Amino acid sequence: MLAHSRTGRSIGWHGSCSPNGVASEVDERAIQLALRVIGLRQDAEYRRIVRWRVLGQLVDATTSIGANLAEARGAQSKADFVAKVWIAKKEALETQFWMRLIDESRLLGDTDLADLRAEAATVGRIVSAIARRARASDHRGPEP
């Protein structure tokens, strides 16, 4: 299920502070703060630096999902497996954050990220389900 901002836009990521998946006020404030920082200056050099940093964060988070899932497959213990899958879940949420930020800041101009955002949300839901099941079968306590 996609969360929606106050403006009704689908944001494709689940609020980290909200148990029902709707972006909480602090999540929304954090994205708005980031958008304000991105828009501080409009000169080409600043925009280039911002684009490079934000896109780098997206690439790091996105590629980390698969890397952590690969590490989970080679886990040495159940606890190791659970830890790697939970990291992949966190990276999936971060990926969705960066995609929303790129989309709303228009860092890539008119590039349509709708398909990528939808796929990121789907991957996030799948990884979250794996993480919940792995944690539930781990007998280490309830999901945080």
TAZI-V36312 format. One record per pair of residues at least 12 apart in sequence whose C-alpha atoms are under 8 Angstrom apart, sorted by sequence separation. I is the first residue (numbers start at 0). GAP is how many residues later the second one is. If there is no record, write none. Layout:
i->I gap->GAP
i->I gap->GAP
This chain:
i->1 gap->12
i->2 gap->12
i->14 gap->12
i->37 gap->12
i->71 gap->12
i->70 gap->13
i->71 gap->13
i->98 gap->14
i->68 gap->15
i->67 gap->16
i->68 gap->16
i->67 gap->17
i->99 gap->17
i->2 gap->18
i->3 gap->18
i->4 gap->18
i->98 gap->18
i->1 gap->19
i->2 gap->19
i->3 gap->19
i->67 gap->19
i->68 gap->19
i->0 gap->20
i->2 gap->20
i->67 gap->20
i->95 gap->21
i->64 gap->22
i->65 gap->22
i->4 gap->23
i->64 gap->23
i->63 gap->24
i->64 gap->24
i->95 gap->24
i->94 gap->25
i->95 gap->25
i->64 gap->26
i->63 gap->27
i->64 gap->27
i->91 gap->28
i->61 gap->29
i->91 gap->29
i->60 gap->30
i->61 gap->30
i->60 gap->31
i->91 gap->31
i->92 gap->31
i->91 gap->32
i->60 gap->33
i->61 gap->33
i->60 gap->34
i->88 gap->35
i->91 gap->35
i->57 gap->36
i->57 gap->37
i->88 gap->38
i->87 gap->39
i->88 gap->39
i->57 gap->40
i->56 gap->41
i->57 gap->41
i->84 gap->42
i->85 gap->42
i->88 gap->42
i->54 gap->43
i->53 gap->44
i->84 gap->45
i->85 gap->45
i->84 gap->46
i->54 gap->47
i->53 gap->48
i->81 gap->49
i->81 gap->52
i->80 gap->53
i->81 gap->53
i->50 gap->56
i->81 gap->56
i->78 gap->59
i->77 gap->60
i->30 gap->66
i->34 gap->66
i->38 gap->66
i->33 gap->67
i->37 gap->67
i->34 gap->69
i->30 gap->70
i->34 gap->70
i->13 gap->79
i->12 gap->80
i->12 gap->83
i->11 gap->84
i->12 gap->84
i->11 gap->88
i->10 gap->89
i->11 gap->105
i->11 gap->106
i->11 gap->108
i->12 gap->108
i->11 gap->109
i->1 gap->119
